[in-house]
Amino acid sequence: MVLRRHVPENLSAFHRWYADSEIARLARYTDGPRRPDEIDRFFNARAIGPEALAMAIHVRRTDRLIGTCALSQLDGDNGSALFHITIGEKDAWGHGYGTEATGIMVAHAFGALDLHRISLSVFAFNERAMRSYAACGFTVEGRAREAIWRGGRWWDEVSMSILEPEWRQRQKIERRRGRTQFAETGDPASSGKPPVTEAPTRRGVMARITGR
Ligand SMILES: CC(C)(COP(=O)(O)OP(=O)(O)OC[C@H]1O[C@@H](n2cnc3c(N)ncnc32)[C@H](O)[C@@H]1OP(=O)(O)O)[C@@H](O)C(=O)NCCC(=O)NCCS
């Protein structure tokens, strides 16, 4: 797995992914997929635009584009950001790519961007996502009770977060065990190798956000 900057050509993949009702069910507050014009706006603002630090998720061995992940609402004053991820290619679910991408973004946020806290929201029925976040060190910090109506019943919206000292502690433990958190993913080509990312530096990100 490798994270690359999004390029304008990725728009057609976004159209496929976000028109899918299963992806909408798992990740969207509104029940039903996004309209094409909404996908255009989302891509321009949040994938290649300035509103988020978004990265394209590629399978390292084949370079296939399989999804997207992002840090949004980057708050330099309080050192916080929100994390989002969508593996849009459904045949790529459950192979470890999401967990690996999340781990790299978290490492980048704390290691390079010097953030203090990353949080996210996930619907309580999305067990795969919650397990993936937990595997990267996120813990549940609260629930908005029955905030989502989906599949004919109410579900909680779960808030999860990870703090920088918690991440450092996990890094220490993993180093002691002699492996990184990326060493056991489903991508044989990436096993044991350090994460590869083209993500920009803190200075670049903050300059984009603050204009300074
Ligand atoms: C959520 C998502 C990012 C997870 O990435 P992934 O590559 O599919 O997941 P991984 O292979 O890394 O596995 C994550 C965990 O879920 C488990 N898992 C896999 N399939 C599962 C399933 N059908 N049900 C429950 N858990 C499942 C895995 O065993 C693993 O847990 P473990 O580490 O405790 O063994 C990805 O599936 C996705 O983008 N889904 C669609 C959109 C979405 O839900 N986005 C998140 C919105 S908050």
The ligand as a Tripos MOL2 file, in Angstrom:
@<TRIPOS>MOLECULE
LIG
   48    50     1     0     0
SMALL
NO_CHARGES

@<TRIPOS>ATOM
      1 C1        -13.4880    0.8460    6.9030 C.3       1 LIG1
      2 C2        -12.3350    0.5260    5.9660 C.3       1 LIG1
      3 C3        -11.4570    1.7620    5.8030 C.3       1 LIG1
      4 C4        -11.4790   -0.5940    6.6050 C.3       1 LIG1
      5 O1        -10.4320   -0.9110    5.7360 O.3       1 LIG1
      6 P1        -10.2110   -2.4200    5.2570 P.3       1 LIG1
      7 O2         -8.9470   -2.4450    4.4890 O.co2     1 LIG1
      8 O3        -11.4380   -2.8920    4.5590 O.co2     1 LIG1
      9 O4        -10.1180   -3.1830    6.6440 O.3       1 LIG1
     10 P2         -8.9080   -4.0750    7.1770 P.3       1 LIG1
     11 O5         -8.6310   -5.2060    6.2690 O.co2     1 LIG1
     12 O6         -7.7850   -3.1410    7.4880 O.co2     1 LIG1
     13 O7         -9.5640   -4.7350    8.4750 O.3       1 LIG1
     14 C5        -10.0030   -3.9920    9.5590 C.3       1 LIG1
     15 C6        -10.5480   -4.8930   10.6480 C.3       1 LIG1
     16 O8        -11.8860   -5.2900   10.3400 O.3       1 LIG1
     17 C7        -12.0080   -6.7060   10.3900 C.3       1 LIG1
     18 N1        -12.9860   -7.0790    9.3730 N.ar      1 LIG1
     19 C8        -12.7800   -7.3920    8.0780 C.ar      1 LIG1
     20 N2        -13.9650   -7.6630    7.4870 N.ar      1 LIG1
     21 C9        -14.9140   -7.4880    8.4230 C.ar      1 LIG1
     22 C10       -16.3340   -7.6040    8.4300 C.ar      1 LIG1
     23 N3        -17.0250   -7.9450    7.3240 N.pl3     1 LIG1
     24 N4        -17.0060   -7.3270    9.5880 N.ar      1 LIG1
     25 C11       -16.3410   -6.9680   10.7080 C.ar      1 LIG1
     26 N5        -15.0050   -6.8410   10.7610 N.ar      1 LIG1
     27 C12       -14.3040   -7.1050    9.6260 C.ar      1 LIG1
     28 C13       -10.6190   -7.2110   10.1370 C.3       1 LIG1
     29 O9        -10.4610   -8.5080   10.6620 O.3       1 LIG1
     30 C14        -9.7930   -6.1870   10.8760 C.3       1 LIG1
     31 O10        -9.9010   -6.3820   12.2670 O.3       1 LIG1
     32 P3         -8.7440   -7.0240   13.1380 P.3       1 LIG1
     33 O11        -7.5260   -6.1700   12.8750 O.co2     1 LIG1
     34 O12        -9.2510   -6.9120   14.5200 O.co2     1 LIG1
     35 O13        -8.5970   -8.4210   12.6000 O.co2     1 LIG1
     36 C15       -12.8540    0.0710    4.5510 C.3       1 LIG1
     37 O14       -13.4760   -1.1860    4.6780 O.3       1 LIG1
     38 C16       -13.8070    1.0630    3.9230 C.2       1 LIG1
     39 O15       -13.3820    2.0890    3.4340 O.2       1 LIG1
     40 N6        -15.1160    0.7550    3.9180 N.am      1 LIG1
     41 C17       -16.1280    1.5340    3.2220 C.3       1 LIG1
     42 C18       -16.2710    2.9740    3.7160 C.3       1 LIG1
     43 C19       -16.2240    3.0940    5.2110 C.2       1 LIG1
     44 O16       -16.8350    2.3540    5.9510 O.2       1 LIG1
     45 N7        -15.4680    4.1150    5.6620 N.am      1 LIG1
     46 C20       -15.3340    4.4240    7.0690 C.3       1 LIG1
     47 C21       -16.3970    5.3610    7.4660 C.3       1 LIG1
     48 S1        -16.2390    5.8350    9.1880 S.3       1 LIG1
@<TRIPOS>BOND
     1     1     2 1
     2     2     3 1
     3     2     4 1
     4     2    36 1
     5     4     5 1
     6     5     6 1
     7     6     7 2
     8     6     8 1
     9     6     9 1
    10     9    10 1
    11    10    11 2
    12    10    12 1
    13    10    13 1
    14    13    14 1
    15    14    15 1
    16    15    16 1
    17    15    30 1
    18    16    17 1
    19    17    18 1
    20    17    28 1
    21    18    19 ar
    22    18    27 ar
    23    19    20 ar
    24    20    21 ar
    25    21    22 ar
    26    21    27 ar
    27    22    23 1
    28    22    24 ar
    29    24    25 ar
    30    25    26 ar
    31    26    27 ar
    32    28    29 1
    33    28    30 1
    34    30    31 1
    35    31    32 1
    36    32    33 2
    37    32    34 1
    38    32    35 1
    39    36    37 1
    40    36    38 1
    41    38    39 2
    42    38    40 1
    43    40    41 1
    44    41    42 1
    45    42    43 1
    46    43    44 2
    47    43    45 1
    48    45    46 1
    49    46    47 1
    50    47    48 1
@<TRIPOS>SUBSTRUCTURE
     1 LIG1         1 GROUP 0 **** ****
